[in-house]
Amino acid sequence: MTTPPDGSVEVAFNPEDRVYSRVVWRLVPSLFLFFVFGYLDRVNIGFAKLDMMTDLHWSESIYGLGAGMFFIGYFVFEIPSNIILYRLGARRWLACMMMTWGILSACMMFVWTTEFFYLLRFAIGLAEAGFFPGIIFYLTIWFPRERRGRVTALFMSAIGISGIIGGPLSGWIMQGLQGVKGLSGWQWLFLLEGIPSVIMGFMALAVLDNSIQEARWLTEAEKAMLERNIVQDNAGYQPFSIFQALTLGRVWFLSLIYFLLLIGLYGYLFWTPQIIKSSGVTSVFHVGLLSAIPPLIAIFIMVIVGKHSDSTGERRLHLAVSGFVGVTGFLICALLGQSTVAIMIGLTLATSGVLATLPLFWALPTEFLKGVGAAAGIGLINSIGNLAGFFSTSVMGIIRDRMHDSAPGLYLIAACLALGSGLALLTARPKRYK
């Protein structure tokens, strides 16, 4: 601050902060909105399950395998999709992905056989592959390392918002539209939550720019400053080719850590409605309302932790502590699963801990992966990590079928999350080359 002669107090604003604030307000709300609807289409199967399994006479194992098939498709096309985004540009490729998965997600309303169920979930995974890591890569084009943690946290809070919106909305659709036009509530759910993604695809074409130089809403001086900061951020770090990034041991180690962390995320996303229902809540709408509470709290924790991590420059300990908070939450759910109050406390801790780990994790690979190597390396990490969705849903389904209890599966999720959080402390810091 400065004090003028008249004694008043003036606040000195950093010109760079003003420019980055403009970039954030231009890009992040749109990316946030895209991710909200993307996650709704990915995980609304968890709500549809409450009535869909009864209508179609399916077992928990069929549901678990079908929900998990998404991640097989995701794995298959992840790296190619991310390289296409690098070559084609984020604007057109993100739009294409959103339109495709929105249409496929709406088609889930026509599922009547297990084969069609598996096929559609696989196809939705193919369509969405590359979306999330593509955005992570896209953010590296605009923001230097020291600003990336809080921006990534803001963007990834969409996972929590999708839970806040998706829970009550899904419960209302399934209960309020049950039987309308001869359709079940879960059929309306897939239709009404698939259409917005198609609309978001057209929105991406209108609002996104592929690079700093394409941004007509910035002055030439502002573009030069942003590009200079990115060049300085990348200076001294070894660039990687696609092959080098895909064969780098550090990338594979981070892939393992991400796999373990995402077992916690998908354990929460796909099984929260069932866990709440098992505690004695019978109304689908009430299940939806209660499922909105944990992510509502978690998004504030997520942003606060990300901001603190940026201010200190420390990632690994922040990640590990957050992960063990999540472990505590899953253990509470496993031990006290008959109490709705205990379940809500446990789910809130689990959600807060798991969601806080994610932006912190993505600060690690983007420390050293640059250029086309970043697109390939981020794609590999995300593709392997998201196989956790297949593991988490299919194994939990088998456990519930055989033991008629969620507790053993929750213990397994907690153990995996604890291991991933511990391994994060062992990741090496990147070194600049001379």
Sequence and secondary structure as in RCSB ss.txt:
>XXXX:A:sequence
MTTPPDGSVEVAFNPEDRVYSRVVWRLVPSLFLFFVFGYLDRVNIGFAKLDMMTDLHWSESIYGLGAGMFFIGYF
VFEIPSNIILYRLGARRWLACMMMTWGILSACMMFVWTTEFFYLLRFAIGLAEAGFFPGIIFYLTIWFPRERRGR
VTALFMSAIGISGIIGGPLSGWIMQGLQGVKGLSGWQWLFLLEGIPSVIMGFMALAVLDNSIQEARWLTEAEKAM
LERNIVQDNAGYQPFSIFQALTLGRVWFLSLIYFLLLIGLYGYLFWTPQIIKSSGVTSVFHVGLLSAIPPLIAIF
IMVIVGKHSDSTGERRLHLAVSGFVGVTGFLICALLGQSTVAIMIGLTLATSGVLATLPLFWALPTEFLKGVGAA
AGIGLINSIGNLAGFFSTSVMGIIRDRMHDSAPGLYLIAACLALGSGLALLTARPKRYK
>XXXX:A:secstr
 B  TTS  B    HHHHHHHHHHHHHHHHHHHHHHHHHHHHHTHHHHHHHHHHHHT  HHHHHHHHHHHHHHHH
HHHHHHHHHHHHH HHHHHHHHHHHHHHHHHGGGG  SHHHHHHHHHHHHHHHTTHHHHHHHHHHHH  HHHHHH
HHHHHHHHHHHHHHHHHHHHHHHHHHSTTGGG  HHHHHHHHHHHHHHHHHHHHHHH  SSSTT TTS HHHHHH
HHHHHHHHHTTS    HHHHHH HHHHHHHHHHHHHHHHHHHHHHHHHHHHHHTT   HHHHHHHHTHHHHHHHH
HHHHHHHHHHHHT  HHHHHHHHHHHHHHHHHHHHSTT HHHHHHHHHHHHHHHHHHHHHHHTTGGGT  HHHHH
HHHHHHHHHHTHHHHHHHHHHHHHHHHHS SHHHHHHHHHHHHHHHHHHTT        
